[in-house]
Amino acid sequence: MLHRAICMSGAEAARVFYDNERLTRREAMPPTALTLLQRVVHLVEEAQSQKSRAQRFSDRFVTRYSPAVLRAAVLVAVVGGLR
């Protein structure tokens, strides 16, 4: 259960930590947690790929409507500021 640990700090530690050829991170996360995260990622990807017609319409509407509302608000602020 106990594993040998190497202690270091600074630039050398960063270089070793981010070099995948020199250091292999094993058992950094319990297998149960890893499996749970994989399931969550899979469910989210699946849900995003199966959007309803209403959700797809809403996404398209927002991408067009939001910039128009922002432009109108800026126009009202500029015109209203001139009076």
ABEGO torsion letter per residue (X at the ends): XBBBBBBBBEAAAAAAAABAAABBBBGABBAAAAAAAAAAAAAAAAAAAABBAAAAAAAAAAAAAAAAAAAAAAAAAAAAAAX
